[in-house]
Amino acid sequence: MLTPSVKVFMYMLTMSDSPSVDTEPVWRDRYRLSPTRVIARLLRRGLIQPVPGNAVRFELTAKGQAALADIDSWLWIHEYYLPDVIDFDHVVTLPWLHPKIDYHYIEQMLANAKAKYADDPTYLTLLLQHQLRLEYDTHHNHDAMLTLMALIDADLDPQPDGSELTYETTWAKMSEFEKNTLKTLLGRLNWNLATFEMQFSAWLDQQPRRARVFTRFELMTIVMYEIGDAKPQLCALYKKAAARANGGAALASEMCDA
């Protein structure tokens, strides 16, 4: 019986356009497979065979094709692998006990992890990034937009570390990835920035109220400024929020380019 990791390797070996599948570190680092030994075993069992005229490429035999009847499920786990959250060890192997492994199954695994690690903001951000990639890749665009809002909200929540909050130095700002993803999703959803602002405001209104450095209006404004590359306005907004958080104490001037 082939393990899920060997099935994924066999599929990628025979179906990928890449000529170097067997040298990718993922097989050893993630699955503890030795590609050379696995290839030899698959050849002995008649599951793969060399491509005629190309001794370094392989193709599935009829027996190999039958062995990969359930490969779609395992590819979901492989593509969105996350240790201790989305991996083969966390999938029930008895087919009559687990649901179909698909987009919704992966979403549920991520939802379970977010509930489990609700008190760990750093790991929650990682889970949101993973969820966003899943939704973005599969064109679940509205879901992706909501996840992007949650990720932006998390990234714009400065954690107290004793350092001065300035736009130039803080990590609490939108990343280039988030800005580019937002622009793409706006196009996919046929939204303009005004529509996004309205939707983001509605999303923020649904979130639990808690102490924040930035007000909800400032959060929306930051996104608008970031998309418009309005750096002086961002510097001024961060300075104002920092002064408010420090009881109005004067802050050192920021070095912001006009």
trRosetta pair geometry for C-beta under 8 A, 3 or more apart (Angstrom, degrees):
i j d omega theta_ij theta_ji phi_ij phi_ji
2 6 4.7 -127 -167 87 94 121
2 7 5.1 113 127 -59 126 86
2 10 7.3 -36 -159 -4 151 142
2 47 8.0 100 -67 -115 138 164
2 67 5.9 72 7 177 140 121
3 6 4.8 93 55 8 79 102
3 7 7.1 -140 95 -6 41 87
3 88 7.6 68 170 167 98 159
4 7 5.5 -55 -149 35 34 114
4 8 6.4 33 155 -19 68 103
4 74 4.4 -171 -159 -123 100 126
4 77 6.9 6 161 67 142 144
4 88 4.7 179 64 -122 138 132
4 91 7.7 63 -45 63 167 138
5 8 5.7 -51 -148 35 33 110
5 9 6.4 35 151 -19 64 105
5 27 7.9 128 171 -141 108 71
5 30 7.9 -173 -131 112 125 93
5 31 3.9 154 -160 -147 141 133
5 33 6.1 -166 138 -47 121 126
5 88 6.3 -96 -46 -19 89 158
6 9 5.5 -52 -147 38 34 114
6 10 6.2 36 154 -21 67 105
6 33 6.9 155 -86 -112 70 136
6 38 6.0 -163 -130 -145 94 123
6 42 7.9 177 180 -70 107 109
7 10 5.7 -53 -146 36 30 110
7 11 6.3 31 154 -19 64 106
7 67 7.1 -149 -114 138 97 94
7 68 5.9 148 -161 -110 100 78
7 70 7.6 -14 -179 77 163 84
7 71 5.8 -154 158 -104 114 85
7 74 5.5 77 89 66 123 168
8 11 5.7 -54 -148 36 31 112
8 12 6.2 24 157 -13 66 109
8 31 7.9 -164 63 -78 122 157
8 71 7.3 144 -89 -150 54 91
8 74 5.3 -133 -63 137 97 117
8 75 6.5 151 -117 -87 96 59
8 78 4.6 147 -139 -73 148 148
9 12 6.0 -60 -145 42 28 105
9 13 6.0 33 156 -25 65 110
9 21 7.9 142 -159 150 67 113
9 27 5.9 73 -105 -117 120 118
9 31 7.4 -146 -50 83 117 162
9 33 6.1 -124 -65 130 155 170
9 35 7.0 -158 -164 -112 131 81
9 38 5.9 1 116 138 150 157
10 13 5.7 -53 -143 34 27 115
10 14 6.4 4 165 0 62 113
10 38 7.8 -128 -64 156 81 116
10 42 6.0 163 -107 -116 111 147
10 47 6.5 -43 -144 135 143 127
10 48 6.5 -151 -150 -52 98 123
10 60 7.5 82 159 -95 103 96
10 64 6.6 -147 170 -161 131 111
10 67 7.6 -13 101 99 160 123
10 68 6.8 -142 97 -75 118 119
11 14 6.5 -77 -151 46 23 94
11 15 5.5 -18 172 14 66 126
11 68 5.8 129 -79 -135 101 140
11 71 5.2 127 -78 -154 145 141
11 75 7.0 -86 101 -77 160 107
12 15 6.4 -69 -116 53 22 90
12 16 4.8 22 -171 -27 67 124
12 21 5.1 173 135 -155 98 135
13 16 7.1 -4 -77 24 8 105
13 21 5.2 -171 -100 99 52 142
13 22 6.3 51 -113 -63 103 91
13 39 7.2 178 -147 -96 157 97
13 48 7.1 -24 105 -113 127 158
13 58 5.6 2 143 60 106 122
14 48 6.1 -144 -72 -122 125 115
14 58 5.3 -75 -92 103 82 87
14 59 5.3 106 -151 -131 107 32
14 60 4.9 95 159 -39 165 80
14 64 7.4 112 -32 141 168 144
16 21 5.0 126 60 -75 142 130
18 21 5.3 120 88 -58 106 79
18 24 8.0 47 123 -50 148 122
19 56 7.3 39 -167 121 100 119
19 57 7.3 -68 -127 -83 80 99
20 23 4.7 -51 -176 42 91 112
20 24 6.7 116 125 -48 85 79
21 24 6.0 -39 -162 -3 38 116
22 27 7.5 -20 -150 3 44 158
22 35 4.0 144 -162 167 86 146
22 36 7.4 96 174 -62 125 55
22 39 6.6 0 -119 -49 138 133
23 35 7.3 -106 -66 42 34 161
24 27 6.2 99 81 -8 82 95
25 28 5.9 -66 -162 48 57 100
25 29 5.0 35 151 -11 92 121
26 29 6.0 -65 -125 51 26 100
26 30 5.0 -8 -172 12 69 122
26 31 7.2 44 143 3 71 99
27 30 7.2 -40 -98 49 10 88
27 31 5.6 -47 -156 51 47 113
27 33 4.4 -71 174 66 94 109
27 34 7.9 142 132 -86 114 8
27 35 5.3 70 104 -59 161 97
27 38 7.9 -116 -175 13 135 148
28 31 7.5 -37 -66 59 8 69
28 32 6.7 39 -159 -117 44 27
28 33 6.5 -106 -79 61 45 56
28 34 7.1 52 -95 -89 93 48
28 35 7.8 -71 -48 -18 89 89
30 81 6.8 34 -158 152 143 160
33 37 7.9 -151 179 64 70 99
33 38 5.5 8 -177 -41 113 139
34 37 4.1 47 91 20 115 113
34 38 6.4 161 81 -16 58 86
35 38 5.6 -59 -140 39 31 110
35 39 6.1 33 162 -21 68 105
36 39 6.0 -54 -149 34 26 110
36 40 6.6 25 153 -17 61 107
37 40 5.7 -55 -150 36 33 112
37 41 6.4 31 153 -19 66 106
38 41 5.7 -56 -149 37 33 110
38 42 6.2 32 155 -19 67 107
39 42 5.8 -56 -145 37 30 110
39 43 6.4 32 155 -20 64 105
39 48 7.4 -68 -148 68 69 142
39 58 7.2 -157 -143 -46 105 156
40 43 5.8 -55 -150 35 30 112
40 44 6.5 31 153 -19 64 106
41 44 5.7 -54 -148 35 33 112
41 45 6.4 20 157 -9 66 110
42 45 6.0 -62 -145 44 30 104
42 47 4.6 -83 -163 63 83 113
42 48 4.7 30 138 17 118 110
42 58 7.9 65 106 179 132 155
42 64 7.4 54 -172 -106 106 119
43 46 7.7 37 177 -70 31 29
43 47 7.8 -86 -64 46 20 73
43 48 6.1 -57 -79 72 60 87
43 49 7.2 106 -127 -99 78 46
45 63 7.7 -144 138 122 84 136
46 49 7.7 5 -151 -60 55 98
46 61 5.7 -58 162 50 73 163
46 63 5.3 47 116 50 98 149
46 64 7.7 -142 127 -42 55 89
47 60 7.1 -43 163 -143 66 72
47 61 6.1 -154 -168 35 18 105
47 63 5.7 -100 -102 103 55 99
47 64 3.8 107 -177 -90 67 93
47 67 5.8 -26 -133 20 118 152
48 58 4.5 25 170 173 125 125
48 59 6.7 154 -156 77 79 30
48 60 6.0 -55 -104 -104 70 40
48 61 6.4 -155 -97 -9 16 87
48 64 5.4 84 -64 -87 57 156
49 58 6.7 151 76 -153 25 80
49 59 6.2 -29 64 62 76 79
49 61 5.5 81 -12 -63 108 100
50 54 6.9 -167 173 87 91 59
50 55 5.3 -14 -155 -132 143 47
50 56 8.0 47 -139 -4 103 15
50 57 7.0 94 -159 76 66 53
50 58 6.0 -61 -103 -101 38 65
50 59 7.8 36 144 17 14 81
51 54 4.3 -6 82 61 109 107
51 57 4.2 -13 14 94 129 103
51 58 6.5 -144 -27 -99 82 12
51 59 5.2 95 -84 -21 80 107
54 57 4.4 3 124 32 123 110
60 64 3.7 -147 -156 97 85 124
60 65 4.9 109 139 -57 135 75
60 68 7.1 -73 -122 8 147 135
61 64 4.6 102 45 4 68 103
61 65 7.2 -125 96 -5 39 84
62 65 5.7 -48 -150 32 34 114
62 66 6.7 34 152 -18 63 103
63 66 5.8 -55 -154 35 33 111
63 67 6.5 34 149 -23 64 106
64 67 5.5 -53 -149 32 35 114
64 68 6.7 21 156 -10 66 108
65 68 6.1 -68 -153 41 31 102
66 69 6.2 -6 -171 -43 44 105
68 71 4.1 7 -177 -41 92 124
70 73 5.4 -26 171 26 87 116
70 74 6.7 81 121 -14 84 102
71 74 5.6 -65 -151 45 45 106
71 75 5.9 49 153 -29 78 104
72 75 5.9 -55 -148 30 29 113
72 76 7.1 35 153 -23 60 98
72 101 7.8 161 114 80 76 94
73 76 6.1 -54 -165 24 34 112
73 77 7.2 24 147 -10 64 104
73 100 7.1 -125 -97 -168 107 61
73 101 3.8 90 -150 52 89 121
73 102 7.8 -63 -109 -56 67 60
74 77 5.6 -53 -155 37 43 111
74 78 6.1 44 148 -20 72 106
74 88 7.5 17 -135 -98 92 106
74 101 7.6 74 -52 85 32 152
75 78 5.4 -53 -141 40 36 113
75 79 5.9 35 160 -21 69 108
76 79 6.1 -56 -142 36 24 107
76 80 6.4 -22 172 23 61 109
76 101 5.1 -176 57 143 139 101
76 102 6.4 -137 -87 -115 158 24
76 103 7.6 -130 -133 -62 127 41
76 105 7.2 69 133 71 152 115
76 106 5.9 -135 170 -52 112 123
77 80 7.0 -83 -141 58 20 78
77 81 6.3 57 157 -82 61 77
77 86 6.0 -168 -142 168 67 88
77 87 6.7 100 -177 -137 108 20
77 88 5.9 97 148 -71 151 66
77 91 6.3 -64 -91 -38 144 144
77 101 6.6 -29 -41 179 96 145
77 106 8.0 -167 -86 -92 50 103
78 81 5.9 -14 -153 -43 26 111
80 86 5.3 -39 113 132 88 160
80 106 5.3 50 80 -150 155 140
80 130 6.9 105 -166 -179 93 100
80 133 7.5 166 -118 96 93 109
80 134 5.5 37 -114 -89 139 107
81 86 5.7 -154 -131 103 28 96
81 87 5.9 61 -148 -92 86 74
82 85 4.2 -21 97 61 110 115
82 86 4.5 62 33 35 86 95
82 87 7.1 -121 68 -42 41 87
82 113 7.8 -20 105 -77 137 172
82 127 7.9 95 179 -108 164 68
82 130 5.6 13 -73 -133 142 158
83 87 6.0 28 -121 -44 39 139
84 87 6.9 16 -31 13 21 126
84 90 7.2 101 -164 -52 29 134
85 90 7.0 -86 154 25 11 170
85 109 6.0 120 166 153 77 104
85 110 6.9 56 169 -96 125 54
85 113 4.5 9 -128 -81 117 146
85 127 7.4 -164 -133 -110 165 100
85 130 8.0 84 99 109 149 167
86 90 7.0 -103 -115 63 19 132
86 106 6.2 32 -117 -138 135 87
86 109 5.3 107 -83 120 86 147
86 110 7.4 -10 -48 -61 117 78
86 130 8.0 179 11 169 133 140
87 90 5.4 84 58 13 71 101
87 91 7.7 -139 100 -11 38 92
88 91 5.7 -58 -149 29 40 112
90 109 7.1 104 124 -140 132 125
91 98 6.4 62 -176 -144 76 169
91 101 6.7 2 -137 -89 133 135
92 97 4.9 -95 142 100 143 112
92 98 4.0 168 64 -56 106 116
93 98 7.8 49 -30 -1 9 134
94 97 4.3 50 85 13 107 116
94 98 7.0 130 72 -5 62 90
95 98 7.0 -74 -137 45 30 86
98 101 7.3 17 135 -55 121 90
99 105 5.9 -171 89 -93 107 111
100 105 6.6 -142 98 -41 53 131
101 105 4.8 -108 -134 74 46 161
101 106 7.6 70 -172 -47 77 81
102 105 5.4 102 43 9 52 104
102 106 7.4 -107 109 -2 30 92
103 106 6.0 -61 -153 37 29 107
103 107 6.3 31 152 -20 66 108
103 134 7.2 144 -144 169 81 108
103 138 5.5 137 -110 -174 130 170
103 140 7.0 143 -180 -40 142 137
104 107 5.5 -50 -146 36 34 116
104 108 6.4 36 153 -22 64 103
105 108 5.8 -54 -152 33 31 111
105 109 6.6 33 150 -20 64 103
106 109 5.6 -51 -150 33 35 113
106 110 6.5 33 152 -16 65 104
106 134 5.9 -162 120 -142 132 148
107 110 5.8 -59 -153 39 32 110
107 111 6.3 35 150 -22 66 106
107 131 7.2 78 -125 -137 69 98
107 134 7.1 -177 -76 121 74 146
107 135 8.0 72 -95 -70 108 94
107 143 7.9 -53 -117 -174 136 149
108 111 5.4 -50 -145 35 35 115
108 112 6.4 39 154 -21 65 101
109 112 5.8 -50 -150 33 31 113
109 113 6.6 30 151 -18 62 105
110 113 5.6 -54 -149 36 35 112
110 114 6.4 37 152 -22 67 103
110 127 5.8 148 -161 -172 91 100
110 130 6.5 -165 -116 99 125 111
110 131 4.9 138 166 -84 157 102
110 134 7.4 -146 -32 16 153 154
111 114 5.7 -51 -147 33 32 111
111 115 6.6 31 154 -17 63 104
112 115 5.9 -57 -153 36 31 110
112 116 6.3 30 151 -20 65 109
113 116 5.5 -56 -147 37 34 113
113 117 6.1 -3 166 11 70 111
113 127 5.5 -171 107 -118 118 136
114 117 6.6 -71 -135 55 25 85
114 118 6.7 64 156 -79 60 72
114 124 6.2 76 -136 -131 80 86
114 127 5.3 179 -78 125 84 153
114 128 7.9 80 -102 -61 121 73
115 118 6.0 -9 -156 -46 31 110
117 120 4.4 -54 -178 42 94 116
117 123 4.7 -75 166 98 147 128
117 124 6.0 -168 112 -65 102 75
117 127 7.0 152 64 -25 130 142
118 124 7.1 61 -128 -84 31 127
120 123 4.2 16 119 31 122 111
120 124 6.0 155 89 -23 67 87
121 124 5.4 -55 -141 37 32 117
121 125 6.5 38 158 -24 65 100
121 154 6.7 173 -167 -157 95 105
121 157 7.5 -111 -159 88 143 132
121 159 7.2 169 82 -82 149 124
122 125 5.9 -53 -159 28 29 111
122 126 7.0 29 146 -15 61 103
123 126 5.3 -48 -153 34 43 116
123 127 6.4 44 149 -19 69 102
124 127 5.6 -53 -149 36 35 112
124 128 6.4 37 151 -20 66 103
124 154 6.6 -153 108 -127 106 146
125 128 5.6 -52 -148 35 33 112
125 129 6.5 37 152 -21 64 103
125 151 6.9 97 -146 -137 73 77
125 154 5.1 -177 -94 135 92 142
125 155 7.0 104 -132 -68 125 76
126 129 5.7 -53 -151 34 32 113
126 130 6.5 31 152 -18 64 106
127 130 5.6 -54 -149 36 33 113
127 131 6.2 35 152 -20 66 106
128 131 5.6 -52 -143 38 32 112
128 132 6.2 36 155 -23 65 104
128 147 5.9 170 -162 -174 82 92
128 150 5.5 -142 -132 106 133 108
128 151 4.4 170 139 -84 130 90
128 154 6.3 158 20 15 161 151
129 132 5.7 -52 -147 33 29 113
129 133 6.7 31 153 -19 62 102
129 151 6.5 106 -71 -122 61 133
130 133 5.9 -53 -154 32 31 110
130 134 6.7 33 149 -18 63 105
131 134 5.7 -54 -153 34 34 114
131 135 6.3 24 156 -11 68 109
131 147 5.1 -147 112 -140 111 145
132 135 6.0 -60 -144 43 30 104
132 136 5.8 29 159 -19 68 113
132 144 6.0 87 -149 -148 67 79
132 147 4.6 -170 -83 119 78 126
132 148 5.9 96 -123 -71 124 70
132 151 6.1 -18 -48 -33 142 148
132 181 7.0 24 169 -173 127 160
133 136 5.8 -57 -137 41 26 110
133 137 5.9 28 163 -21 64 110
134 137 6.1 -60 -147 35 21 109
134 138 6.4 -6 165 4 60 116
134 140 7.9 -5 123 35 76 123
135 138 6.3 -70 -142 50 25 96
135 140 4.4 -85 -152 70 80 104
135 141 7.6 148 156 -84 96 18
135 143 4.5 -134 -139 102 135 104
135 144 3.7 -179 119 -75 115 80
135 147 5.8 143 27 16 149 143
136 139 7.7 27 -180 -72 29 34
136 141 7.9 65 -115 -105 50 57
136 144 4.7 110 -70 -130 66 141
136 181 6.5 -66 -106 -144 145 112
136 184 7.8 61 -150 97 112 133
136 185 7.6 -83 -113 -73 94 105
139 188 7.2 -154 -145 -159 85 141
140 143 4.2 -7 137 38 110 122
140 144 5.9 135 89 -28 70 90
141 144 5.4 -53 -143 36 32 115
141 145 6.4 35 156 -23 65 101
141 185 5.8 158 -163 -143 93 86
141 188 4.5 -148 -124 121 147 130
141 189 5.4 -175 139 -64 129 90
142 145 5.7 -49 -149 30 34 112
142 146 6.7 32 153 -16 64 102
142 189 6.8 110 -78 -106 69 122
143 146 5.9 -56 -153 36 33 109
143 147 6.4 30 152 -15 67 107
144 147 5.7 -58 -148 40 32 110
144 148 6.1 36 152 -23 66 105
144 181 7.7 -126 162 174 115 113
144 185 5.9 -151 105 -107 115 130
145 148 5.5 -51 -146 35 32 114
145 149 6.6 38 151 -23 63 100
145 185 5.1 158 -82 165 90 142
145 189 6.5 12 -52 -41 145 152
145 196 7.9 -129 -161 -124 123 92
145 199 7.3 1 145 128 130 146
146 149 5.6 -48 -153 30 34 115
146 150 6.7 32 149 -16 63 103
146 203 6.6 179 -133 -116 77 135
147 150 5.5 -53 -151 36 37 112
147 151 6.3 37 150 -20 68 105
148 151 5.5 -53 -144 37 34 112
148 152 6.2 36 155 -19 66 103
148 178 6.6 142 -159 -147 97 86
148 181 5.9 -164 -112 116 133 123
148 182 6.2 160 163 -82 147 79
148 185 6.6 -152 1 5 158 163
149 152 5.8 -53 -147 36 29 110
149 153 6.2 32 153 -21 63 108
149 199 7.8 -119 -75 124 144 94
149 200 5.6 -173 -124 -120 118 81
149 203 4.9 13 150 113 157 164
149 204 7.9 -125 176 -53 119 74
150 153 5.6 -53 -147 37 31 115
150 154 6.4 31 153 -19 64 105
150 203 8.0 -112 -58 167 69 131
151 154 5.7 -53 -148 36 32 111
151 155 6.2 26 155 -15 65 109
151 178 6.5 -159 110 -108 117 118
152 155 5.8 -59 -144 41 29 107
152 156 6.1 13 161 -7 66 114
152 174 6.1 -3 -130 -101 96 96
152 178 5.9 133 -84 -171 89 142
152 219 7.6 118 132 -176 104 102
152 223 6.5 30 -176 -88 150 115
153 156 6.2 -66 -142 46 24 100
153 157 6.9 33 153 -36 59 109
153 204 7.2 170 -101 -101 127 87
153 207 7.1 -172 -166 -83 160 167
153 219 6.7 24 -111 -159 72 143
154 157 5.9 -58 -159 17 32 118
155 171 7.9 -106 -164 140 83 79
155 172 6.5 156 156 -146 59 52
155 173 7.0 -50 143 75 106 16
155 174 6.6 106 102 -96 137 41
155 175 6.9 -101 -153 -17 161 92
155 178 7.1 -129 31 -44 159 159
156 172 5.6 91 -137 175 36 89
156 173 6.9 57 -98 -104 78 29
156 174 7.3 -5 -62 -54 104 70
156 214 6.0 -40 155 30 109 148
156 219 5.7 132 109 -126 151 90
156 222 6.2 141 -126 83 143 159
157 172 6.6 -141 58 -135 22 118
157 212 6.5 -81 -122 -134 87 95
157 213 7.3 145 -148 21 46 100
157 214 7.9 -112 -95 28 50 102
158 165 5.7 -14 -125 -110 173 120
158 170 6.0 -51 -105 -157 117 132
158 171 7.9 132 -117 63 75 73
158 172 3.9 -75 -75 -37 77 159
158 213 5.1 9 37 2 109 156
159 172 7.8 172 3 -69 62 117
163 169 7.2 -123 155 126 128 127
163 170 7.8 165 104 -96 118 75
164 169 7.2 55 81 66 85 140
164 242 6.8 51 -175 -162 73 144
164 251 6.5 136 -160 -152 120 108
164 252 6.8 1 -168 33 168 106
165 170 5.5 26 -147 -71 65 136
165 172 7.3 -25 -140 45 103 130
165 213 6.8 -174 -120 -167 167 149
165 238 6.1 -142 142 177 93 96
165 241 6.8 -78 118 96 141 97
165 242 3.9 -171 69 -96 106 112
165 245 6.9 50 18 46 146 144
166 169 4.9 53 66 27 100 99
166 170 6.2 169 64 -21 43 95
166 235 7.4 9 -171 -143 83 78
166 238 6.0 102 -153 123 32 130
166 239 6.9 25 -119 -80 73 76
166 242 7.0 -15 -69 -40 53 160
166 251 7.6 168 -77 160 96 133
166 252 7.9 -50 -68 76 136 90
166 254 4.8 164 -157 -104 120 111
167 170 6.6 -53 -120 30 20 104
167 173 6.7 79 -150 -78 73 142
167 231 7.5 157 129 -162 146 73
167 234 4.9 115 -130 131 153 96
167 235 4.7 -113 28 -97 138 55
167 237 7.7 75 -67 62 124 82
167 238 4.1 170 -54 13 85 154
167 239 7.7 -57 -14 -35 97 76
167 254 6.4 49 36 -157 90 156
167 256 6.8 37 67 -92 123 120
168 235 7.2 25 -35 -109 88 101
168 254 5.7 159 -3 -164 117 104
168 255 6.1 24 -54 63 169 78
168 256 6.5 -143 -55 -81 112 75
170 173 6.2 112 93 -23 97 100
170 238 7.0 -163 17 -155 138 139
172 213 7.6 45 143 56 163 145
173 222 7.4 -137 -135 -179 76 125
173 226 7.3 159 179 -95 95 128
173 234 7.7 60 -132 -175 129 131
174 178 4.7 -122 -166 82 89 130
174 179 5.6 97 140 -54 124 90
174 222 7.1 157 -20 140 109 103
174 223 6.7 104 -57 -109 145 64
174 226 4.6 49 44 -152 139 168
175 178 4.7 101 54 4 78 99
175 179 7.1 -143 96 -2 44 85
176 179 5.6 -54 -147 38 35 111
176 180 6.1 31 156 -16 68 108
177 180 6.0 -59 -146 40 26 106
177 181 6.1 25 157 -18 64 111
178 181 5.7 -55 -142 39 29 111
178 182 6.2 33 157 -23 64 106
179 182 5.8 -53 -148 33 29 113
179 183 6.6 29 154 -19 62 104
179 226 5.7 -129 -96 144 117 111
179 227 6.4 175 -146 -93 97 62
180 183 5.8 -53 -151 34 33 112
180 184 6.5 32 153 -17 65 105
181 184 5.7 -56 -150 37 33 111
181 185 6.2 28 155 -16 68 109
182 185 5.9 -58 -143 40 29 107
182 186 6.3 37 156 -26 64 103
182 196 7.4 70 -170 -143 107 155
182 223 7.5 -170 -139 -164 167 109
182 227 6.9 -97 102 -89 135 113
183 186 5.8 -49 -150 29 29 115
183 187 6.9 27 153 -14 60 104
183 227 7.2 150 -73 -135 93 103
184 187 5.9 -61 -160 36 33 110
184 188 6.4 30 149 -18 69 107
185 188 5.4 -51 -141 38 38 112
185 189 5.9 20 163 -5 71 111
185 191 7.8 -3 126 36 76 121
186 189 6.3 -67 -142 48 24 97
186 191 4.9 -100 -145 71 69 91
186 192 7.1 68 -171 -114 116 18
186 193 7.3 -7 -129 -71 146 57
186 196 6.2 -48 -100 -54 105 130
187 190 7.4 22 -173 -76 30 41
191 195 4.0 -132 -157 85 93 132
191 196 5.4 106 141 -52 132 81
191 199 7.5 -45 -141 0 149 139
192 195 5.3 103 51 7 63 100
192 196 7.4 -122 104 -2 36 90
193 196 5.4 -51 -148 38 39 113
193 197 6.1 44 153 -24 69 103
193 224 6.5 98 176 -118 129 86
193 227 6.5 180 -111 94 128 159
194 197 5.6 -50 -147 33 31 114
194 198 6.6 32 153 -18 63 104
195 198 5.8 -55 -152 36 32 110
195 199 6.3 26 153 -14 67 109
196 199 5.7 -61 -146 42 32 108
196 200 5.9 31 157 -20 69 108
196 223 7.7 -127 130 133 122 138
197 200 5.8 -52 -140 38 27 110
197 201 6.3 32 156 -22 61 106
197 220 5.6 82 -146 -169 86 119
197 223 7.7 176 -96 83 77 123
197 224 6.7 22 -88 -68 119 114
198 201 5.8 -54 -151 34 28 113
198 202 6.6 27 152 -17 63 105
199 202 5.7 -53 -149 36 33 111
199 203 6.3 35 151 -21 66 105
200 203 5.5 -52 -147 35 34 113
200 204 6.3 35 154 -20 66 104
200 219 7.7 -149 154 118 120 103
200 220 5.6 147 103 -108 126 94
200 223 6.8 -120 -143 35 175 162
201 204 5.8 -53 -147 36 30 111
201 205 6.5 35 153 -24 62 105
201 216 7.3 93 -133 155 69 114
201 220 6.0 8 -72 -81 85 145
202 205 5.7 -52 -152 30 32 116
202 206 7.0 29 152 -19 61 105
203 206 5.9 -62 -160 32 34 110
203 207 7.1 38 147 -31 65 102
204 207 5.7 -50 -156 17 40 116
204 216 4.8 137 150 -146 144 115
204 219 6.6 149 -102 76 146 142
204 220 7.4 -98 -12 -52 151 101
205 216 7.7 77 -67 -161 60 158
212 215 7.1 144 87 -88 115 26
213 241 5.3 75 155 163 89 118
213 242 7.6 12 -169 -83 118 50
213 245 5.2 -14 -132 -75 86 138
214 218 4.1 -133 -168 94 94 125
214 219 5.3 120 123 -61 127 75
214 222 6.9 -24 -151 -26 155 136
214 241 5.4 -23 -90 -127 67 148
215 218 4.5 99 52 5 75 103
215 219 7.2 -129 97 -9 42 83
215 241 8.0 -147 -2 -109 75 105
216 219 5.5 -45 -151 27 36 115
216 220 6.8 32 153 -13 64 101
217 220 5.9 -55 -155 38 35 108
217 221 6.2 35 149 -20 67 110
218 221 5.3 -56 -142 40 35 114
218 222 6.2 44 156 -28 67 100
218 237 6.2 154 -150 -175 102 116
218 241 6.3 113 -172 -78 164 124
219 222 5.8 -49 -151 27 28 113
219 223 7.0 27 152 -16 60 101
220 223 5.9 -55 -158 32 35 111
220 224 6.6 32 149 -16 67 106
221 224 5.6 -55 -150 38 36 112
221 225 6.2 35 153 -18 69 106
221 237 6.5 -172 111 -122 123 151
222 225 5.7 -57 -147 39 30 110
222 226 6.1 31 155 -22 66 107
222 234 6.8 80 -135 -123 74 91
222 237 6.5 -168 -84 115 81 153
223 226 5.7 -54 -145 35 30 112
223 227 6.4 27 158 -16 64 105
224 227 6.1 -56 -149 37 29 107
224 228 6.3 11 156 -2 63 114
224 230 7.9 1 119 21 73 131
225 228 5.9 -70 -146 51 29 101
225 230 4.1 -94 -152 59 81 110
225 233 5.0 -142 -127 94 128 116
225 234 4.9 160 135 -67 139 89
225 237 7.0 -158 -10 1 165 147
226 229 7.3 28 -175 -75 32 39
226 230 7.9 -73 -47 36 21 77
226 234 7.0 82 -70 -90 67 135
230 233 4.2 -4 140 34 115 120
230 234 6.1 137 96 -25 73 89
231 234 5.4 -56 -144 36 34 113
231 235 6.3 38 158 -22 68 102
231 256 5.9 179 145 -171 101 108
231 257 6.4 17 106 69 149 77
231 258 7.9 156 79 -165 108 14
232 235 5.6 -51 -150 33 33 113
232 236 6.5 30 154 -16 65 106
232 256 5.7 136 -104 129 57 132
232 257 8.0 -102 -63 96 83 41
232 258 5.8 16 -62 -130 127 54
233 236 5.7 -55 -148 38 33 110
233 237 6.2 35 153 -22 66 106
234 237 5.7 -53 -144 35 31 111
234 238 6.3 28 158 -16 65 106
234 256 7.9 176 74 -135 84 141
235 238 6.1 -59 -149 38 27 107
235 239 6.3 26 154 -20 63 110
235 254 4.8 -163 -163 90 113 148
235 256 3.8 -60 -68 -66 160 158
236 239 5.7 -57 -147 37 30 113
236 240 6.3 32 155 -21 65 105
237 240 5.8 -54 -150 34 30 111
237 241 6.5 26 154 -16 65 106
238 241 5.8 -56 -147 39 32 110
238 242 6.2 33 154 -21 66 107
238 254 7.6 78 79 -67 114 157
239 242 5.7 -54 -145 37 30 112
239 243 6.4 32 155 -20 64 105
239 251 5.9 -161 -152 68 86 139
239 254 6.1 -121 -69 -15 118 123
240 243 5.8 -54 -149 34 29 111
240 244 6.5 29 153 -18 63 106
241 244 5.7 -54 -149 36 32 112
241 245 6.3 31 153 -19 66 107
242 245 5.7 -55 -146 37 31 111
242 246 6.3 11 158 -3 65 112
242 251 5.5 55 108 -76 124 158
243 246 6.1 -70 -145 49 28 98
243 248 5.6 33 164 -129 92 33
243 249 6.6 -154 -143 59 67 49
243 250 7.4 6 -120 -109 108 25
243 251 5.7 -113 -75 -13 84 114
244 247 7.9 52 -178 -62 28 13
244 248 6.9 28 -102 -68 37 60
246 249 4.3 -71 128 33 115 108
246 251 7.2 123 41 -69 148 101
